[in-house]
């Protein structure tokens, strides 16, 4: 068998998928490990808590800012080539992080890591869609499973490493995995270059990067304050985004092909992704406060309770993807949104005397809904993409996921403390000792809102299925 034929075989496709899953797992693991290690970093680097947060926030913002550019670059020069460059950057960035002795150097090194993550995330779904056309849902389900496993393992692995070794060890462990992923990818990943020559839209790139940077920085800052400065950053970002759209209408080879958004079904699938991940992010930000501050559980016990959420995602993600290959993607996404909305509403009914034996099944039921939704939704989004746009559409999907997560943190914390302040009659910015009823009022308000937002996504999906798609048929 020749080299090309071998690369198309089942074994090579399996190894290619392994290279992508390995990188996906490490990227998610790295994010959750860093969050665990931030207090140790703060103490050893001698900086303030607000300053050390840059280690996490800069990584997220830079990743989001470059996703669309690297997705389009993958369509131009080959998705595998850009993915492999991402693996190299992530691995080198991890080494630089481990060697950092000051906060500014560490933040710059995290920026290198973020560029690597953007390269790989922007193209992983496009590569999978090309390689697994007949079983796309199952393959994308495995990506969702390894994402959940990374999220689940991060706090445990991070806690062990920080307690036993210097904080630099959390970055050192990335290096062997990065090397393994790169070497296997070099052998198994087929770099299918576009047959037509295309050029990168530089004016569009120079507008989209700062616009996304400013929008995500504004959203991140609004987690703690929402004043004129934050709204000013958001406004400037949106103005640059509007200019970007105007430029894209005129250039011959745009960075973003705006005609893809004329497909209403595609738009609805993206909106559904944003709203579901908004709700998911709300669960992960609110529930730890409920378990530890309101119920007074030990952090270790609270961590075990929260671990049931990614555990269900890891189990159901692949099954949901495989099911969507057989019955289609629409039914699982609709069912997932319905279950997720019901689960969020159930969480709004939590009380100070709710036993753990009831909390865990409620969290697992909520996680079941989001897990049922994610893989088929990804498959739907990638199914809208023409072959020459797989990189862009895959990067857009990941950008919408990050947007939903960022909005979820900002909206959930804003609504939580806003409703607590309204109930207390004075400004509240944290859990009020001795008055847990204030927090419970805020928790109920947050989960009522999140449940309603997911219901809106469900309604849009039903309209798409019952009206728009039937008219096209």
Steps between C-alpha positions, in 0.01 A plus 500: 500500500636844415541775754186684398294186514635414839406834635145443395482165682314434821819460706645831383170675558496360852851629570411835343200526730722406796738788419209744498345358818837510679538870420137574594539327837820689584356839403199457728711344776743792481222756552353331804841422653604865474187612686588267789860626512423875491518552880841330515624706204377818667692425819826396333501776238410763759209656310140598575206267438366728225839491327547124507158461334672621181658155476152355435319791333777589252505138385124498436488838326795431266362159409165653402657790309694275262256211448335633183830608345661159553185325383511691172876444475432127528266523200777679304817302579356177645328430830749236614796731444344772717394241761856368524639853533254537788635188669855638473400843636306346789792273592761777473271738690465242778878481529525879512233510772700252707811718464322826590614673819291818479132567428556698175714221355244240608214694336700529173573126512129434555439711190722263300302208641175674405613546139569127488159417641334735249682329211394152609145580613431693180572194288434186706131471410571571132760222491260259671219590258729424204626172643174366645230611255285191564544498881550868574269499802684215673841663441382841619343324798843368594630857491223600742589201720869588519408863566292387797777266619748788489265719701443221751867405539634856515416591862613161632825484303570869565444464873734200517775667298487830690503321834796276409708708258563867408219669304713483184424126486147568373654623175778242479250213468371653174833454325510118455134495394566777249795307355294180476212682331734667250689183406184291456340783305806524276452135406121464496343838418454557125552866407248554223602824337237703313510451124443873438744769605355736759638803681454613859280806549748722685269806547232272642754333728620838632141588592364170633786431745476828699118496482476154660776590747313809617160325518636211707710726721189709569291191579776368729534832686123518544522194724617735778394848380275646233584869472568752221845353428368146446209616286739725307723203416194302393378787280838540327516125442151498346585800278810319372284193442257709293793638298620145449162400354509803267851408379406134450221599262753663267812280495520224235619229742358589843621355827137426587255405228195685621269303272524205740291702747217524247419142591250547784540140617874557542436819697255323729749219568765759597258689726397174666867420566559841661195474726564141609863574586384816677281281719774242548746771608242632746477159665876469540534851649198498736492144633841502677388808699176324591677183612781666697365837618128426542515133606842520666640192329873433504666604168602140437143375544368785285751406231379140503139615467589726205699218336173324419429770239798435267473129577155488337628714210790262444267200501211635294694715251620212283167315524308810394734555206468139387120517531492815285679309221208256494189715561623843401621792711182701543308272740790459747567875507135582565470230768827618656382860521171393657674285764762768569237773547303273736820422691582869541149565628545213746821659629306821564298304759805409712476591868728520802374163621522315165700180563800406287312186398254729319755755373713244316212351293380852414847597379529176302160557338603854402829371362312234304318776310813692406681176405212390275515837326870568444622235254193509269506882508868500396415254225213720379725806487775317311239352267417850376860557385617462143830306472699818440354660816543223756781682680307824529174335613684283755678803645171693508337219697780504758480880520127479573570247774749735665258791457227303677736407785620859546148642488388229743752607763426871457121469489477242779719695743333829406148363551602315818642804680244735347207297632676452835548879524136565414388255767741634764435870429871576465782411258619142531814371323560168676335239721360670812588302811199434719254575220503197267142578395636791294718262301216253453281779363772589253559136406131448420494816287811395305376151422152625407666735248733233362212254463300764309795575268538133413124484438544785250768293325263201502219710350732622223607143426138387481414783261798401286389137492124543463495802268828594331637153421159372387459790258840421350410135471 
